[in-house]
Amino acid sequence: MSAALRELASLYLTQALLLAVAPPLAWLALTLLSRLGRPLSARQSLKVARGVLLLALVLPLLAAAVHALVPTGPRFTFERSVARHAGRLPAPLWEPRPVAEPARARESAPALPPVLPAAALALLVGGGAFITRALVRHARLLRQLESLPRVRGVGRVAVVLGGAGMPAFSAWFPRAGRQPSAWVVVPPALLEDAESFRLTVLHELQHHRQRDTHWAFARLVLTGAFFWHPGAYALSRWMASLQELACDEALVATGRAQAQAYARCLLQAALSVRPESPLPAGVTGMSHPTTRRIQMLFQPRPARAQGVSVLLAALCLVLVPLAALSQGVAQGRAVTLAEAQALARSSQPEGDLPVVVDAHVLARLNALTGSEKGRAFMKRALANLVTQREALSAPLRDKGLPEGLLAVAVVESAATNMPETDGRPSLAPGLRGAGVWMFIPETARRYGLEVSEARDERLDVARESQAAAALLSDLHARYGDWRLALAAYNQGSEKVDAALTAGGSRDVTALIGAGHLNDYAATVQAGLLILRNPHLLD
């Protein structure tokens, strides 16, 4: 599965989730406000519904944009072992001891069917068929409107007489040039009642003023993209109903229509129009529930300042975390402690640096594999080790040190030979050094490296690697524990000695948890686990 397809699937699923959650929350909030005697006006409710649509579609995009900065867990399944992927993933730097379980997994696990590509194809075909059908009806209606007799023009809107049995409706179609793109259709029977004719035209013109006919195309795209989703249809119907209420309210509130006369017009329209098939996209009609609309005319609801913005902001407090969480769940899950420990055991070479997986190592592992920046850093380190490995590991072998200490160079510099002023990232906290092993000047001089304005031997990979091997050897001889030695490599022996005294323990996990040591040793251990299991970066 390609990364792009996976990202699109995550985005689509998150939007589908928000479409199922956001409209009911908004409806419940509006109902609660009404029960508390603080109802929003119909026009404000319409703005809320439109805002809900935008939030459901836009928030997942924002969540995807910040996914690189906020780790949400790697795309990981424990069954995707190194053995299963040896043919198409980068080889690990160390060959683990042969174990029977990965071999059985490779023999018994058939290739998974391309479920996601097949689902994407089905959605594209279904959505395309839905939208194509709507656009065909759209084109047919456009030809019909152009053939209807025109009564008058209001600005760029053409008012025409409908055919037999055709209800009153308004329509807009995107067209270039000077041809009419907006219509108001009125039944011929209204010509006998001047007041009803006037009110009907005013109502349909209000749809154009509110851009309801434009938003109808947004509803078409919504129901086309999510043709299988009941929430998409429910939101579309809710918006259509609120559009009618908002038009009614606007006409009565502005004094362009009297409530009693307007109610008679609505009742006449409901009685005179027989049920028809749904109108095409870009069309809004008067065939919506009449009783509720008439009741609303005599129950004025004053517009409340900041009512819409406050309600949408409250919805964001719920939807933003949900969108961020959904992005992580849809893209994959984090490695669990048990899985990380099993990976450490299965990929541990004999006699090499052991990986002690605790909560701190697990947190650093998921942070590195669960963000774009972390994965990019580790992939760059893997690429650099291809060329630097022998130069870095030879001094370690000469000192009888485990090759897994290469993870120190990975964490310090992504195995990159960098001057002290280089701006490329490092995972190591504290003072910035130079070279692959990031020696600070004081430590470099103590181990025989020249650091002066004329020469900086920290940038000599061979010389600095020899010094790093000597330093790591001394630290391990002093503490007899590789995790304590790693902590001293970053924080210094004095800091580690003080931590041992204050903590009363040699357990690095406890010392990190108590705040006596930073998480450098955990970061190196997490980096080493990734080096031995590069499929975690896939």
ZIGIHU-V970499 format. One record per residue. SS is DSSP state (h for helix, s for strand, l for the rest). PHI is phi in whole degrees, 0 to 359 (none if undefined). D_LAST is the distance of its C-alpha to the last C-alpha in whole Angstrom. Layout:
[[SS,PHI,D_LAST] [SS,PHI,D_LAST]]
//
This chain:
[[l,none,10] [l,288,10] [h,297,9] [h,296,13] [h,294,14] [h,295,12] [h,295,13] [h,296,17] [h,296,17] [h,298,16] [h,298,19] [h,296,21] [h,294,21] [h,294,22] [h,298,25] [h,297,26] [h,296,26] [h,293,28] [h,294,30] [h,279,31] [h,258,32] [h,295,33] [h,301,36] [h,299,37] [h,297,37] [h,295,39] [h,297,42] [h,297,42] [h,295,43] [h,295,45] [h,296,47] [h,296,47] [h,298,48] [h,294,51] [h,294,52] [l,275,52] [l,79,55] [l,234,52] [l,289,51] [l,273,50] [l,290,51] [h,298,50] [h,294,49] [h,291,47] [h,298,45] [h,296,44] [h,297,43] [h,297,41] [h,298,40] [h,295,39] [h,297,37] [h,298,35] [h,300,34] [h,295,33] [h,298,31] [h,297,29] [h,268,28] [h,269,27] [h,302,26] [h,299,22] [h,296,22] [h,294,23] [h,296,21] [h,293,18] [h,292,19] [h,269,19] [l,300,16] [l,292,15] [l,263,18] [l,241,18] [l,300,15] [l,233,15] [l,105,12] [l,285,9] [l,278,7] [l,223,8] [l,228,11] [l,296,13] [l,294,14] [l,281,10] [l,279,12] [l,298,11] [l,297,14] [l,293,13] [l,250,10] [l,298,13] [l,280,14] [l,221,11] [l,243,8] [l,303,10] [l,292,13] [l,293,13] [l,287,16] [l,232,18] [l,275,19] [l,288,19] [l,299,23] [l,296,23] [l,233,23] [h,283,24] [h,298,21] [h,300,18] [h,296,21] [h,297,22] [h,297,19] [h,291,18] [h,284,22] [h,263,22] [l,266,19] [l,288,19] [l,296,17] [l,291,17] [l,294,19] [l,286,17] [h,296,18] [h,295,17] [h,300,18] [h,294,21] [h,295,22] [h,298,21] [h,296,24] [h,297,26] [h,294,26] [h,296,27] [h,294,29] [h,296,31] [h,296,31] [h,296,32] [h,295,35] [h,298,36] [h,290,36] [h,298,38] [h,299,40] [h,294,41] [h,289,41] [h,295,44] [h,296,46] [h,301,45] [h,294,47] [h,295,50] [h,294,51] [h,299,51] [h,296,53] [h,293,55] [h,297,55] [h,293,57] [h,266,60] [l,282,61] [l,291,64] [s,272,63] [s,269,65] [s,197,64] [s,233,62] [s,238,60] [l,64,59] [l,261,56] [s,257,56] [s,264,58] [s,262,60] [s,233,61] [s,271,63] [l,282,60] [l,278,61] [l,297,63] [l,77,61] [l,276,58] [l,284,58] [l,285,57] [s,200,54] [s,240,52] [s,215,50] [s,220,48] [l,227,46] [l,293,44] [l,221,47] [l,269,48] [l,84,51] [l,263,54] [l,293,54] [l,300,54] [l,240,51] [s,233,52] [s,228,54] [s,236,56] [s,252,58] [s,237,61] [l,294,63] [h,300,66] [h,297,68] [h,287,67] [h,295,69] [h,279,72] [l,232,71] [h,299,71] [h,292,69] [h,296,67] [h,299,66] [h,298,65] [h,294,63] [h,295,61] [h,296,60] [h,300,60] [h,298,57] [h,290,55] [h,295,55] [h,297,54] [h,301,51] [h,292,51] [h,298,51] [l,280,48] [l,63,46] [h,298,46] [h,290,46] [h,286,43] [h,295,41] [h,299,42] [h,288,39] [h,296,36] [h,292,37] [h,296,37] [h,297,34] [h,300,33] [h,289,34] [h,286,33] [h,291,29] [l,239,30] [l,297,32] [l,266,31] [l,259,31] [h,301,35] [h,297,34] [h,293,34] [h,292,37] [h,296,39] [h,295,38] [h,296,39] [h,294,42] [h,297,43] [h,297,42] [h,297,45] [h,295,47] [h,293,47] [h,299,48] [h,295,51] [h,297,52] [h,294,51] [h,296,53] [h,302,56] [h,297,56] [h,297,56] [h,293,59] [h,287,61] [h,293,60] [l,272,61] [l,83,64] [l,283,64] [l,215,64] [l,275,66] [h,301,65] [h,294,68] [h,295,68] [h,291,64] [h,296,64] [h,298,66] [h,296,64] [h,297,61] [h,295,63] [h,297,65] [h,296,62] [h,292,60] [h,280,64] [h,267,64] [l,255,60] [l,277,59] [l,303,56] [l,233,54] [l,291,50] [l,305,48] [l,284,48] [l,292,45] [l,300,43] [l,84,45] [s,238,48] [s,233,49] [s,241,52] [l,262,55] [l,269,54] [l,248,52] [l,314,54] [h,278,57] [h,302,58] [h,298,56] [h,293,56] [h,293,60] [h,299,60] [h,296,57] [h,299,60] [l,257,62] [l,232,60] [l,298,59] [l,238,56] [l,294,56] [l,292,53] [l,256,51] [l,301,50] [l,60,47] [h,297,46] [h,292,43] [h,296,41] [h,294,42] [h,294,41] [h,294,38] [h,296,37] [h,296,37] [h,297,35] [h,299,32] [h,299,32] [h,269,31] [h,282,29] [h,297,27] [h,299,26] [h,296,25] [h,295,23] [h,296,21] [h,295,20] [h,296,20] [h,302,17] [h,294,15] [h,293,16] [h,291,15] [h,280,12] [l,158,11] [l,235,13] [l,282,13] [l,291,13] [l,275,17] [h,298,19] [h,296,20] [h,293,17] [h,296,16] [h,295,19] [h,294,19] [h,299,16] [h,298,18] [h,292,21] [h,288,19] [l,253,17] [l,277,20] [l,288,22] [l,296,26] [l,77,28] [l,265,25] [l,299,24] [l,283,24] [l,256,21] [l,262,23] [l,274,21] [l,233,23] [h,297,23] [h,289,22] [h,296,19] [h,298,18] [h,298,18] [h,292,17] [h,298,14] [h,291,13] [h,293,14] [h,288,12] [h,268,9] [l,259,11] [l,226,12] [h,298,11] [h,295,14] [h,296,12] [h,295,9] [h,297,11] [h,298,13] [h,290,11] [h,294,10] [h,295,13] [h,296,15] [h,299,13] [h,294,14] [h,292,18] [h,293,18] [h,301,18] [h,265,21] [h,263,22] [h,302,22] [h,295,25] [h,296,27] [h,277,26] [h,272,26] [h,301,29] [h,297,31] [h,294,29] [h,296,30] [h,300,34] [l,268,34] [l,71,33] [l,264,30] [l,292,27] [h,291,24] [h,299,21] [h,293,23] [h,302,21] [h,299,19] [h,297,22] [h,295,22] [h,295,18] [h,293,19] [h,291,22] [h,215,21] [l,56,18] [l,55,20] [l,243,22] [l,278,26] [s,239,27] [l,290,30] [l,296,31] [l,269,32] [l,294,28] [l,267,26] [l,292,23] [l,287,21] [l,225,21] [l,270,20] [l,272,24] [l,283,26] [l,96,30] [l,297,32] [l,270,30] [l,254,31] [s,216,30] [s,84,28] [l,288,25] [l,266,27] [l,57,28] [s,288,31] [l,278,34] [h,305,37] [h,300,39] [h,293,37] [h,300,37] [h,294,41] [h,296,41] [l,254,39] [l,86,41] [l,265,39] [l,275,41] [s,229,40] [l,213,42] [l,295,43] [l,278,44] [l,207,41] [s,229,37] [h,286,36] [h,295,33] [h,273,32] [l,272,33] [h,302,30] [h,295,32] [h,294,34] [h,291,32] [h,295,30] [h,297,33] [h,294,34] [h,296,31] [h,298,31] [h,295,35] [h,297,34] [h,295,32] [h,296,34] [h,297,37] [h,293,35] [h,292,34] [h,296,37] [h,286,39] [h,255,37] [l,65,36] [l,212,32] [h,293,29] [h,290,28] [h,293,31] [h,297,31] [h,295,28] [h,298,29] [h,291,32] [h,301,30] [h,268,29] [h,257,32] [l,94,35] [h,295,37] [h,298,40] [h,294,37] [h,293,36] [h,300,40] [h,296,40] [h,294,37] [h,297,39] [h,291,42] [h,291,41] [h,278,39] [l,64,41] [l,207,38] [l,257,36] [l,279,33] [h,297,30] [h,303,29] [h,291,32] [h,292,33] [h,291,30] [h,298,30] [l,276,34] [l,84,33] [l,283,35] [l,233,31] [l,279,28] [l,265,25] [h,300,24] [h,300,24] [h,294,22] [h,294,19] [h,297,20] [h,296,19] [h,295,16] [h,299,15] [h,295,16] [h,297,14] [h,290,11] [h,300,13] [h,277,13] [l,225,10] [h,295,8] [h,294,5] [h,296,6] [h,271,4] [l,291,0]]
//
